Amino acid sequence: MAPMASAQTTAPGGRRGPGGPPARHPATRAAPKTGLRERKKIQTRQAIRRAAYRLFAEQGYDATPVDRIAEAADVSPSTVFRYFPTKEDIVLTDEYAPTLEAELRARPAGEPAITSLRHVALNALRRIATEDHGELLLRVRLVRDVPAIRGRTAEHTARDTRMISAVLAERTGRTADDLEIRVVAAATMAALQEALMRWAEHGRSRDLEVLVNQAMDVLAGGLTL
């Protein structure tokens, strides 16, 4: 595959690859206004997640049962499971995924895929680091250290990879199961995860944005050593 920065591949019918001008320009979708019911759901999810992270930090992940999280969040255990199907999902689920998709769709039509993905990823990390910096670090360390969370992470990563593939397919006129599209999406998710792991391993002594840019530069350079 050609380097992501230039993406010189051409699809059947003269369509350009992930970085070139798309076969069509999908309309930018306006973000729907959040209603009162949805805002209450978000508040409940956040309360559960914050209580869980506080307890995980105090007594460890494995030593924190769901009923204790429910008590700390002032909800029932069934409410916790209604919002988070598994305990691992409390760590891995947030409100940012829909925003990521909308922002990726809104990037300029002719922009190289790697540029769009880098821009969206950095924007998301800046928001998370600003709003939930401590939780972000704990989340990454939990993913690194807890086998059950690592296993569940694979499912979430596959979901996000499918989302990226679908958006890139729209931008390029290809299908979402096109091999190059899938490789670009999967490589991007892997690069971002490695940058986060490196950041957590160094105790935040390394700048996260610098690490993400370095990881994306590796993809843009065509994975050459």
Secondary structure, 3 states (H helix, E strand, C coil): CCCCCCCCCEEHHHEECCCCCCCCCCCCCCCCCCCHHHHHHHHHHHHHHHHHHHHHHHHCCCCCCHHHHHHHHCCCHHHHHHHCCCHHHHHHCCCCHHHHHHHHHHCCCCCCHHHHHHHHHHHHHHHHHHHHHHHHHHHHHHHHHCHHHHHHHHHHHHHHHHHHHHHHHHHHCCCCCCHHHHHHHHHHHHHHHHHHHHHHHCCCCCCHHHHHHHHHHHHHCCCCC
